[in-house]
Each structure stands twice: as C-alpha cells, then as structure tokens.
Amino acid sequence: MKLYVFRVAPNPTRVRLCIAEKRAAGVEIDLPEVLVNLAKGEQRAPEHLARNPLGTLPVLELDDGSFLSESGAIIEYLEELYPEPSLLGAGPLERARNRELERLAELGVLGPVARIVHATKSPLGLPPIPEVAAASRRILPDVLRVLDAGLADGRPFFGGDRPIVADCTLQAALQFARFAEIDLELPERVARWDRNYREREVARSVLVV
Ligand SMILES: N[C@@H](CCC(=O)N[C@@H](CS)C(=O)NCC(=O)O)C(=O)O
C-alpha cells in the first residue's frame, strides 16, 4: 500500500496522525507516503485524477492497484487492518461516543476551518469569499465548547488516557488554522489539550507548524 499526501493539508494530516499514533504504540505499519504537491496543482494532473477523479488527498493505493479516497474511510480501513490498540476505544457505547467526538471534530471544526482558510487566504489560490468565512466562523464556538466540556474531567485525550481518531482530526484542523495564522480563540481546556498534544514526539513527527 501507499498513501498519497500533502503536509499541512488537514485531511491527509488526520490520517497521518492516526498512523503515527499506531506506530508509536508499537504497531508496524508498512505504508510509504507519496507527496502530491497541492500548492503546485499536482492534484489536477492526469495521474492523480486516475487515483481519485475528485483530485483530492488523501488517497490510499491498495496492493491490488486500486484506490481508496476519503480520509474517514481510509482511517476506518487501517483501523480494521490494525485493530490494536484501537483509536476508537472498546465496546459499542465507548466507540459510539468516540465516533460522535470524531464527527464533531471533522464536521464542526476541520470543515469550517478549511472553509475559513480557503475563503480568506487560500494556499490553493482560491478567490476570497467573505460570507463563507463568516458563516463558517459562526459554527466554531458552539462545537469548541462541546469539545471543551468533553475534557472537563481532566483527561489528557478525548478518549481518556489514549488518543483516539478525534484527537488526530482536531489537531489536523488546528494545525491548518495555525498554518494560515487564523486565531480560533480556543476555549481553555481545548487550548491546553492542543499544547500537550503537540509537545508529544509522535505529534512532532507529523506536524509542520
Ligand atoms: N472529504 C474528503 C476531503 C478531501 C479534501 O478536500 N482534501 C483536500 C486537502 S485537505 C484537497 O485535496 N484539496 C485539493 C483541492 O481541492 O484541489 C476527505 O475526507 O478526504
């Protein structure tokens, strides 16, 4: 297998953080990365469109030569290939709660952050759309408050003592905001989680900013 990525881009980054978390826990994952330079428009080259007609990253190339796109699908596939230690937790309810957090982090933070960045100072050169940025900004405070409440018992990660997919997704989103120098006004516990998460060697091995 091979993983097509671009550093800093949030969807590839959340997959890369999940893989790094597994590796840090001792799981051997043989998955070389191939860079597709989004800043140079390489995602629109015919060879990448053959991997993913939507021209986005990440893409996982399977050993039979077929391709899997969508970061969530790739994370779940790798989670099933390498189930231990789980990045979703144990038991139906814990896994459901952790998926709930992951969906909040993806749809409520990563999506809006990506839209704010691309609607204000797009690294892909997209035109500014102030109303899209403003609408996305309005979504963030409520979701961040809910995520902040999830850390109220002092747990170091959203799933408890170990990182889960939600940690990886949220950090990928926050990195993209840092990269674009967008202040998200993080609530206190999320801000502390952010600092602690980033200090870890495993995070430093993936994050650029
Ligand atoms: N829903 C997709 C979104 C993929 C996506 O939009 N990826 C961005 C990078 S974070 C991309 O490749 N953008 C390039 C472009 O739109 O030209 C996923 O979860 O993988």
The ligand as an SDF file (V2000), in Angstrom:
LIG
                    3D

 20 19  0  0  0  0  0  0  0  0999 V2000
  -13.8410   14.5960    2.3080 N   0  0  0  0  0  0  0  0  0  0  0  0
  -12.5090   14.4340    1.8050 C   0  0  0  0  0  0  0  0  0  0  0  0
  -11.9260   15.8240    1.6040 C   0  0  0  0  0  0  0  0  0  0  0  0
  -10.6070   15.7660    0.8530 C   0  0  0  0  0  0  0  0  0  0  0  0
  -10.0470   17.1540    0.5960 C   0  0  0  0  0  0  0  0  0  0  0  0
  -10.7710   18.1310    0.3440 O   0  0  0  0  0  0  0  0  0  0  0  0
   -8.7180   17.2340    0.6430 N   0  0  0  0  0  0  0  0  0  0  0  0
   -8.0410   18.4860    0.4050 C   0  0  0  0  0  0  0  0  0  0  0  0
   -6.8040   18.5640    1.2910 C   0  0  0  0  0  0  0  0  0  0  0  0
   -7.2350   18.6570    2.9880 S   0  0  0  0  0  0  0  0  0  0  0  0
   -7.5570   18.5440   -1.0350 C   0  0  0  0  0  0  0  0  0  0  0  0
   -7.0090   17.5840   -1.5150 O   0  0  0  0  0  0  0  0  0  0  0  0
   -7.7440   19.6870   -1.7030 N   0  0  0  0  0  0  0  0  0  0  0  0
   -7.2170   19.8900   -3.0020 C   0  0  0  0  0  0  0  0  0  0  0  0
   -8.1650   20.5860   -3.9230 C   0  0  0  0  0  0  0  0  0  0  0  0
   -9.3330   20.7650   -3.5330 O   0  0  0  0  0  0  0  0  0  0  0  0
   -7.7240   20.9440   -5.0070 O   0  0  0  0  0  0  0  0  0  0  0  0
  -11.6810   13.5960    2.7760 C   0  0  0  0  0  0  0  0  0  0  0  0
  -12.0920   13.4710    3.9350 O   0  0  0  0  0  0  0  0  0  0  0  0
  -10.6680   13.0040    2.3820 O   0  0  0  0  0  0  0  0  0  0  0  0
  1  2  1  0
  2  3  1  0
  2 18  1  0
  3  4  1  0
  4  5  1  0
  5  6  2  0
  5  7  1  0
  7  8  1  0
  8  9  1  0
  8 11  1  0
  9 10  1  0
 11 12  2  0
 11 13  1  0
 13 14  1  0
 14 15  1  0
 15 16  2  0
 15 17  1  0
 18 19  2  0
 18 20  1  0
M  END
$$$$
